Amino acid sequence: MALIVQKFGGTSVADTQKILAAARKAIREVKAGNKVVMVVSAMGKNTDHLIALAKEISENPNSRELDMLMSTGEQVTVALMAMALQSLGHQAVSYTAAQIGIRTDNAFNKARIKSISTERMRKSLDEGKIVIAAGFQGIDDDLNITTLGRGGSDTTAVALAAALGADSCDIYTDVDGVYSADPRIVPEARKMDRISYDEMLEMASLGAGVMHSRSIEFAKKFATQVHVRSSFSDTPGTIIGPEPESDKIPVCGMALEKNEARITVAGVPDVPGVVMKLFSKIAAARIPVDMIVQSAGSQGKTDISFTVSGGELHDALELVGKVAEEIGAKEVTGDDNLSKVSIIGLGMETRHGVAQTMFRVLAEHEINVEMITTSEIKVSVLVNRAQGVEALRAIHEAFQLDRAPVDRDEVKIDVDLSTAQTYLADAGYSSAVLSDVLVSRLSGMEDIVIEQIALDRSQMRVTLSGLPDSPGLAAEVFGKIAEKSVVVDMIVQSSGDKAKGVAEISFTVPRENLAQIESLADEFKAKHNCAVSWNPTVAKLSVRGTGLRSHTDLALRMFETFYRAKINVSIIGTSERSVNVVIDDADGDDGFKLLKREFGRELA
């Protein structure tokens, strides 16, 4: 007998008929011989309605009371779902998060799960009942009701599946799987049979709305199989698991974040500790930061650019303006007329020229690249918001993402022991203690997991300053580099000087390619009258893990570690699963040891 967790989002339980339809799906699993736990969201737009009510009372409602209010939406749904199941002849029981024992911290409106008690749920399941759990909510140590923030019901469902050692977590939604791009924007987008945890993490954090990144963090940490499928049909959806659909293609999907804002702090003193001071203030204000780009320093100054959600720009600018005065920066500027376009794929780790293809397509469509960041499995660019959709469609077509990989394996959706259970059983645990062992692993469920701390001393840093800020710039630069058979690792394009119409690009390449870079330097200088500099003795330090985006303090902890040791950071690049920095080679060994000391306890 397998254990299935089913999650139904707001559109899937928007009215009583849809609640009855969801109930029938649960009954079907029970008739197949399985135990079922359902996780449900508030009906339709009920949460939005509750927030609107609160805003009518107060423009800035108390966060504790707002959580108390918002949690009522799920309570309505669980009760109605239990009634629906009972009316169809099946035993069922509804539980709030407090009744189950979903413990969180006290960060109202965006709480993190600390632990889950499974005793009450298991007892009800053993009695033959379908358990209906309220999504999106928990309780803190003082028994205050908390909510988990955006995508909270997804997080609840996958967390319960992890805690119970479920065989599958089925996410029922208004789409029938995970697509190569948003099919509402790109009609040719293809539904994927399977996607890896890492690829889904990047897609979720970069704008793909089908799943929230925190839920995928849970799935990856606890090896929980997630099946995204339609509430309105029985067709197979997309399996999210450890393996990609294909390891032969460089890009599996794309994401578009339409409402992106960039803040640039120009003329920052290029000394240890400045970055730490800036981002410590931002972290304290709980403003989520996405892309972080620090240009290579020149004449003792550097520029730092980062992105926030468009809705956060006003508050972030006000805060950063105060910090800029403290650190002696020249000026602070903001721009909220931007969109972020990203390509994602595990195949990028072994395929070269992927970024160049993306830049070439943008150039052909005369779309200017405002900012670039890269990681091992993604490339993100900022473009003018009016051109975001065009950029997405053009790049999707260029990588032929509408076509299924020819080498993909048949995907079998098995209801069997989860990977985590199998691992523990193979390690010698008896079935009698298996669930206790699984639950014991859940203390601090949303704690960050560091998978690797790495030092790379094979790279050199190259910076092109004063380049014309125009469409085709990145395509030209990296096209020329590709012609020289030079492999590029990190790419960082900062916002440059808009008043002068110039941009700056920094990137890292193998030190052995110094001769090719010297040759290209003369070519770029002659054509663009730009400055070219390089440092052949740098070290790249990387921290890779799960939960890096949702744990916004990780980058800050890195910056604080380097500040205490008086180590200066020259380039920064961030992604969902890694934070990469470039420092002087002489500081490489010390920096590596410091990071291992700082994050050693969190190494997986």
N, C-alpha and C positions, 0 to 999 in steps of 0.2 A: 504494500500500500504506500503510495507516494504522497508527499505533502506539497500542495500547490498554493502559492500566494498569488492572488489576483488583485490588481489595482484598477479602479475605475475612476477616471478623472471627471471634472465637472460637466463636460459635454456629454459624457457617457451616462450620467445620472441626472440630466437636466430637468426631467419631469418623471411622473410616476410610471408612464409606459416604458421609459428607458430604464428605470430602476427595476421593473419587472423583467425586462429583457436581460439585464445584467444578472439578476437572480437566477434566471434559467441557465445561464452559462455556468454558474457555480454548481447548480444541481446536476448538470451534465457531467461535471468532473466527479461529483460524489457517486453518481451511478456507474462511472467507469472504475470505481473502487478506490478513489483518492480522498484524502482529507483536504479541506479547503479553508484558507484564511482570506477574507476579502478586506481590502483597504479602500476606503472611499473618500472622495473629496466633497466639498460643498456643492450643492446643486447649481449648475450653470454659472451665472455671474453673481451668485449670492455673496461671495466674499467682497467683490467690488461694491455691491450695494451696501454692505455693512460698513465698509470704509467710508463710503460717501455719507452715510448717516453720521458717523463720527466727525467728519469734517464739517457737517452742518452745525454741530455743537461747538467744536473747537478747531481752529486751523492747525493746531499742533497738539493732538490728543496725547494723553499720557500713554506711554508705550505698554505698561503693564495692563491698563484697562483696555487698550486696543486689542491686545492678545486675548483677554477675557471675552471681548465682543466677537472677534473673528473666529474663535474656536467653536462658537455656537452653530456655525454653518454645517460643519461635519457632524455635530451631534444630531442634527435633524436628519441627515442622510443615513447615518448608521441605524437609527431607530426605524425609519421607513424601510430600509433594506431588510432588516430583521422581520418586520411585518410582512413584507413581500414574500420572503422565503417561507415563513410560517403559513401564509395563505396558500402557498403551492404545495404544502404538505411536508415540509422539512423542518427539522429542529434547527434553530439558529439563536445566537445571542450577540447583542451589540455591546461594544466596550468603547469608552473614551480612552485616551492615552493614559490618563491618571489611573483608571481601573486596571489597565494592563500593567502599568509600571514602566512607562517610557520616560526615563530620567534624562534631563537636559541641564545645560548650564543656565544662567539667568540672563542671557542676552536676549531680551524681549524683541520680538519681530524677526529675529534671525538666530534662534537658539541652535546649539549643537547637541546631538544625542551623546550622552555619556554611557548609558547602560539600558538594557531592556530585560525585564523579568518575563520568563516564558511559562511559569508554573500555571497560572490561571488559564492561559490559552490552551496549553497541553491538556489540562483537565477537561475543558469543554470539548476539545477535539476527540479525546478518548471516549467521551460520552456520546459521540456521534453527531455533535452539533457543528454547523458551519459558523465560524467566528467572523464577526464583522468589526473591524477596527477603524477608529477615526484617524484619518491621515492628517498630516500638517501640524500636529500638536504634541506637546509633552508637558511634563511638570518639572519644576526645579526642586532643589533640596528643601525649600521652604513651602512646597506644595502650591506654588503659584503656577497658573496655566501659562505655558509659553507656546509660541508658534515658530515653525522652522524656516519661514521665509519662502521665497520663490521656489516652486518645484517641491514644496514640502511633502506632498503626498507621495511623490515618487521616492523621496528619501525614506519616508516611513515604510513603504512597501519593501524596498530592498533591504532596509535594516531589519525588518521583521523576518524576511526570508533568511538573512544571515544568522540571526539569533536562533531561529528554529531549525536551521540546517535544511531548509526547504530544497526540494529537487528542482524547482523552477519558480521564477517570479515573472508572471505574465502581466505586462503593462498594457491595459486596454485603453485605447485613445481614439481620437477622431481621424487618425491616419492609420494606414495598414502596415506601417513599418518605418524604417529609417531610409531616407532617400539620399542620393548623391548630392542633392541640393534641395532647397525648398521648392516642392512641385507647384506651389502657388505662384512662384516667380519664374521658375524654369520648367515649362511644361514637359520638356524631354527628360527631366530627372528620372533616374532609375531606382527602384526599390532594391536595396541590397539584401541578399539572403543572410549575410553574416557580416559583423564588423567587430574589430578587436576593442578591448577595453580602452587602450591608449588612444586609438583613433576616435572612439566615441567621446572620450574625455575632451579631446581637442575640439571636436565638432560642437559639443554641448557648450563649452566655454566660449566659443567663437561666434555664437549666434544661432546655432541649430536648436530650435525650441522643442523638439520632440521629447527630449529627456534633459533633466537637470544634472549638472556635473557632480553635485554631492552624492546623488544616488549611484552614479557610475563609480565614484570613489569607493563606496561601500561594496559594490559588486566585485570590483577588482581586488580589494583587500581580503574579502572573504570568499573569493572564487565562486560567486553566485551567478548562475546562468539567468540572464534576463531575456525575455521574449516580448518584443514590442509588436502589438497586433491590433487589428481593428475591433472596435466594440460592435460594429454593425455587420460583420461578416465572419465566416469561419476560415478564411484563407490564412495560410501561414504568413507570419510577419518576418521580422528580422531578429536573429539571435545575436546578442551582445555577449561575447565570451573572450577567452584568451587568444584566439586565432583570428587573423584577418580573413576576408573572403578570398584574397589572392595575395601571394607574396611576389608576384611577377609584375604588378602594375605599380607605378610610382605614386599615383594619387587615387584615393578612393572616393573622396567627397569634398564638398566646398561649403562654406558658411558665409553669410552676410549679416553683419551687425549694422543696421541702418543708422541708428542714432548714436554716433560716437563723437566725443569731444576731445580735443587735444589741448594740453597746457604746456607751454614752453617757458622755461626759466633760463634766460640768456645771461651770459657774462658771469657765470658762477665761478668762484675761486676754485681752481683745480688742486685742492689739497684734501688729505684724508679727513673724513668726518662730515663733510658738507652734505653728501648724499644721505647719510644717516640722519642728520638733523631734519632734512626736508621730509623724508618719508616717515620718520617717527611721528611727526605732527599729523601727517595725513592718516597714518594708521590709527592714531589716537582718536581721530574724528570718525573712524570707521567708514572712510570713503574708499570703496574698492578701486584699485588701480589695475589697469590691464597692461598694455604695451609700455615698457620702459626703455627709453633710448638715451644713452649718454654719448655724446660725440667725443672724439679724441681731443684732448686738451691742446691749446695753442696759446703761447704767451701768458701762461699761468691762468688761463680762463677756459671754461668748458660750457656747453649748453646741455640742458637736460630736458627732454620731452617725455610726456607720458599721457596716456589716454584714460578717460573716465567716461561713464555713461553720460549722455547729453543732459540728463536731468540733474546730474551732480555738479555741472560746470560752475554755476553761480557760487555755491558754497565752497567748492574747491578753490576757485580763483581768490575768493576773499581770504581763505586760510593761507594759501601759497603766497599771496602778496605780503602778508605779515612776516612769513618765514624768510622771504627773499630779502627783506630789509635787514633781518638779523644776520644773514650769512653774507651780505654785501653783494648780492646779485645785481646785474644791470637793469633788467626789466622782466616782467611777466606778461605773457600774452595768452589768449584763449581763442579757440575756434571750434564752434559746435556744428559747422556745416560739413561734416565729414561722415563717411561710412568706412567700415573695415571689411575687406574681402580677404578670405583665407582659403588656402588649399591644404588638404590634410592627407597623409598616407604613410604607412609604415615603410613602403617601398622607397621613400626618399632617402632612407638611411644607406641604401646600396646603389641608388641611381643618381647620376650627376646630370646637371643641366636642367633640372626641373624648374628652379627659380628663373633661369634665363628664358625658358618657354613662357612662363607667366608674364615676365616683363615685356617680352616681344609682342605678345597678344595685346597688352595694354597700349603699347606704342602704336600698333597698327590701328587701334581705335582712338588714338589721340587722347588717351586718358592719362593725366599726370599723376605720378606717384608722389604722395606727400610725405610718406614715412614708411620704413620697412623694418620688420623684425623677422628673424628666422630661428627655427630650432631643428632638431633632428628630423621631426616628422611634420612640420608645418611651415608655411610662409604666409605672413600677413602683411597687407599693404593698406595704407589709408589713402582714400581717393575722395574727390568732391562728391557730396551726397547725391547730387543730381546724376552722377555717372555710376553709382554703385550697382544698380541692377544691370546696366549694360555690361559692366566689367564682369559681373558674376556669370551672365549668360555666355559671354565671349570666351571666357576661360574654361567654362564647363564644356563648350563645344570643342575647344582646342585639345583638351585631354580626353575627348571621346568618352565622357563619363556616362553617356546614355547607353553605352554598350556593356554587356556583361563580360567579365574576364573569361577568356577561353579556357583557362586552366583551373577554374574554381571547382572545388570538390562539392559533391552533393551534400547538402546540409540535412542532418537527421536531428529531429527535435525529440530527444529521448527524455523520458521521465525515469530517472535513475538516481543513484546516489550523487550528490553534488561533489564537485572536485574537492572541496574542503573535507567533506565526510570521508571520501575515498582515501585521501591523504592520511587522515588520522587513523582510519581503519588499518591501512597498510603499515602504519607506525606501531601497531600492536594494541590499540585501544579496543576493548570489548564493546559490544553494542550497548551494554548496560551503562557504561560511563561516557559513551560517545557524546551525547547531548550536553552533559555537564562540562566536558572538555571544550566543546564549541562555545558554550555560554561564557566560560572563563576567559576566552579570548576577546570578549566583547567589552571589557572594561576600557573606558575611554574610546568608544567606538569610532568617533570621528577624529581621533588623534592623527596627526600627520605620520606618514610612513616614508622614510628615506630609503631608497633602493640603491643608490650609488653616489659616492663622492669621488670625483675624478680630477686628475691633474694632467693636462696636455701641454707638453713643452715643445711640440713639433711645429707650432704655428708662428707666423709673423703677422703684425698688424699693418694694414695699408689704409691711408686716409686721403681722399680726394676732396679738396676744399675749393669753394668758389666756382663750382660747376653750374651751368645754366639750369635753372629750375623749370624744366619744360618736359612735355611728353616725350618719351623715348630715351630719356637720360639713363635709367637703369638698364634698359635693353641694350643700349650701345655699350655701356661700361662692361657689363657682364658677358655680352656677346664677344667683345674683344678678348676678354680674359679666357673665355671658352676656346677661342681660336688658338690660343697659346697652350691648350691642354692643361690649364691650371685649375685645380679643384678648389672651390671656395667653400669655407665652412660657415662661420658667422657672417651675417650681413646686417648692417645697421645704417639706415638712412635717417638723419635727423631733419628737422624742419628747415634748417638753414636760416638765411636772412631774407625774409619776404620782401622787405623794402628794397633790397638790392637785386632781388630776383635770382638768388644763388642758393645752392644746396650743398650739403656735405654727405659723403658716403664713406663709411669705414667698413672694412671686412678683414677676415683672416684667411690666409692661405699657407700651405706648407713652406717652411723656411727654404727648402731646396729650390723653390721657384723664384728666388730673389732676382736672378738674371732676367727672367721674363718680365717681372714687375718693373725693373729698371728700364727695359725697352719700352714697355707700355707707358711709363711715366713721361718719357720724352714725347710720345705721340699725343697724350692727353694735354700736356702743357702747350704744345704747339697749336692744337685745334681749339682748345677752350680757354687758354690763358689762365689755367687753374693751378693751384698749388698741390703738389703730391709729396706726401711724407710717408715714411714707414719706419717701423721699429722691429728689427729682426730678432729681438730678444724679449719676447713676451711669454707669459704663461696664461693658459685658459683654465679656469677652475669651474667645475660644474657640480651642482647638487641636483640629483634627479630623484623624483619620488611621486607619491600619490597624495593629492590633497594640497598641492602647492598653490593653486589659485584660490581655493576657499580659505586657506590659512595665509592671509595676506601679510602676516608678520615674518614669513620665512626670509624674504629678500631683506627685510629690515634687520633681521638677526645676522645675516651675512655682512651687511654694511657695518653694523655695530662691532662685529668681530674684527673686521679689517681696521676700523677706526681705532680700536683699543691698541692694535699692533702698529698703528701709523703706516698702514699699507694703502696706497692710493689705487683706486679703480679707474681704469681708462675707458672701458667699454662695458655696457650692460646689455644683456638680451634676456628676455623672459618668455616662458610659454607655460602651458598647462602642467607639464610634467618636468620642467627643468628651469633653473636659473643659472645663467652663464655670465661670468665676468672675465675680463682681461686685465691682468696686472703685470707689473714688471717681472721679468724672469728671475731676477735676484730674490724676489719675495715669494716665488712659487712654492718652494718646500715649506716655508713657514706658514703660508696661507693654507696649504693642504692640511698640515697638521692642526691648524686652528679650526678648520671646518670639521675635521674628524672629531675633534674634542667637543665642538659645539653641538654637532648633530649625531654623534656616535650612539647615544642612547635611543635614537629613533630609527637607526638602521634596521632594515628588515632582516 
